C-alpha cells in the first residue's frame, strides 16, 4: 500500500474552512488507496500570539514553561483536523509529539529529534488510515515537553518519513523551489527537480523554503521530498538524490539572506584559550556561526563570522559574560549586511562562474565585505540595501 | 514539612492579573515553609469556548478528539502559572495530567481517575517547592488523553491529596458551605465545619459546591477538605470526618437542584427483561439515575426516575433505540420540575423533621410529585416555579 507523509504549515491550516478543505483532499487520497501521515503546525499566528501574550505575564519567561505552552497550539490543530476527518468517514487518529514517540535532545525551545518510534506508528495503521501528528514538538529524556527549532514542523515530517521509509510532501504558500525569490526577481524559474545537495546549499544560504536540517535528514535517509502549494494543481518541485538529476546546469539558484548579522571580534593574540572558550559557549547556546574568517594584525587576532539576526540578544549576553574572563576583548555587531549566494551543483566542474559573479558586482558598484566558497556555492556579504539588486543582476547574468 | 493540595477553578485564574495575584499568595505560603501541589482548571470560559468553536467544524464531534482538544485549556493555565512562579523565584514545575501520572478509566469525556503516581510527585519535591497539575484531565490504558466528568478539577485535587495523604483546599467564588444557596435565601448560614456525610448528601442533592465523587473520595481516604473563597480572608468551611463534628443539628441544609429532569416510562408488565436491558444501557451511557420509583397499574408497569437535565439528549437517543426491541414502550420526559432536599446528619435520631417539612409545603400550597428519603435527607420533586419558594420556607422552618 502506498504511504506518504504530508506536511501542512500554519498558514495552510489558519482557519476552519481551510481545515475542512484539506480534510476533503486527504479523504480523496485515502479513497485512492493510500495510507497517510499528516503533520500540521499551529493554526495561523497561534504560536506568535501565545508568545506575545506571555510578555504581559513576565519579562523573564523560562524555556521549559514556554515549550509546554507552545505545544498546545499544534495539539489544537490535530484535534480540529481529526474531528473533521472522523466526521467525514476517515479513520483518523491525532497524536501529540509525545504520543507519536518523538524523542528530542537539546534545549527546550530548540530541540532536535533524536528518535521516532516508527513501529508505534506502523501498528496504528492496523486500525487507522490516517495519522495526524503534531509538528514542531516532542519530549525529552526527563519526559518534559519540548519544541523544535526553526522550521520544526518540516523536520517532524521528514523525520517521520525517514523512520517510515516513505516520501514526504511539504505544502506551503509557495509553489516549489525557484532559482531565486520571485518577489525579488519575478522572472525567476521554478525547478521541477533539484538535488539534495543543491537544496541543502539553498537552505543553508537562506533561501528560506526549507530548513537545512530537514534536507540533511532526507538526504541521509534517501527520502524524496516534494515541495508544493497547498491544494493547488500547479506543479511543485521534487528534491531527489543527486544521481537522479539528468540535466545539470552550472548555476541553479541565487539565494538572498537578510536575516543575518555580522560580528567582528578583536582579542589579544596571546590568549590561545579564547577561541576554544568562545566556541564552547556558542555550542552550549546553540548559536550557529557561518562564514568564519580570521586574520592577525597589530591589534591582535581579529575574527569575524555571520549568524542569525534572531540570535543577536543571546550573543551579546554571551560576549558580555566572556569579557569577565577576557577584559581586553572587543566586539562589534553589524546588522545592516546581507548575504547573496550563487548555488549550483555543476559549479565545481565548470570554469568562469566566479569571474562572472565578480564582474557583475563590480560593474554595478556593489561593495562586498566578505566572500566564502563551498564546493557548490559562492557567498558574498554586501550592504542590505544592495541585496535585492545583486540578486536580480546575478539571475540575469546566469539566465535563471 | 507541611504539605497541602490547593485547587483554583476557572474563574479564579480567568485572567493574567488573577494568575499573578495567586502566584504571590502561593509564594507567601512557600516562604512559610510549606510544600504545595496546585491544581488549576482552564482559564475562565476557555473550555466552553473550545466546545463552542467545534460546532463550526462538525455536527458530530467524537469524544476522543474533543478530549484531546479540551486538555489544551488546562495545559495553558499550568504553563502561564509556572512562568510567573518561576519568575518570582518559586521552584515550580507544571505537569499535564499525563505527566502527573493520572490514569483514568471510562469514556473519554467522562473519565474517572483509576490511579495516581504519588511517588512520582513525591520525588519531584526533591528539586521543587511547588507542583502545578492540570486539573480535569488524565490518560487511559491506550495512552489517549481523557477528561474527567463534571467537577473534574475538584476530583483531581482530592485524588492527589488522597495519594499524598495531605489536606486539600478548594478555592472558588463562594465562601464555603451554606445551609442553602445565599442567592435564594440571603439569610443562609455559613458552616465552619460540616461532616463528609452531610456534604455528600448536599452534593448529591445538587447543592453544587462540590461534586459527590470528590467528597466520597476524601471520605474514603479521610482527607480533610477546606472550601474557601479565592484570595479572601473570610473564613470558609472545613469538611471533616463525622466523629469530629461536636455539635450536631437535626437539619444542616436545604439544597435546590434545578438541573434535573424527570422521566416516566410505561411498558407491558410481562416484559421482565426490560428493566435489566434499560439499566445496562444507562450504565454503558454513564447516565446517573436518582429518585427511582415503580408501580404497577392496568396499563402495565410504570416506572419513573430523575436524571441530570444535561443527559436528556442521550437519554432520548437511548429510549428510541430501546423502542426497536420494545415497541410497546412509552416514555415522557418532564424538564420543568426541580428537587428540594432537606439534609441533616442528626435527622435519623430526631423525630418530627418529616412532619415539619410536609406541613411547610402544604401550608404554602406547594404540590410535590415524588418523595424519596435517605438516612440523612428527604427530597421532594416540585414544580420549578415553586423551587426557590420551598427552599426559603424550609430554611425558615428549620431556622437555618
Interface residues (C-beta under 8 A of the other chain):
Chain A: X16 X19 X20 X50 X53 X54 X56 X57 X58 X59 X60 X61 X62 X64 X65 X66 X68 X69 X71 X72 X75 X76 X78 X79 X80 X82 X83 X84 X86 X87 X94 X96 X98 X99 X143 X144 X145
Chain B: X16 X19 X20 X50 X53 X54 X56 X57 X58 X59 X60 X61 X62 X64 X65 X66 X68 X69 X71 X72 X75 X76 X78 X79 X80 X82 X83 X84 X86 X87 X94 X96 X98 X99 X143 X144 X145
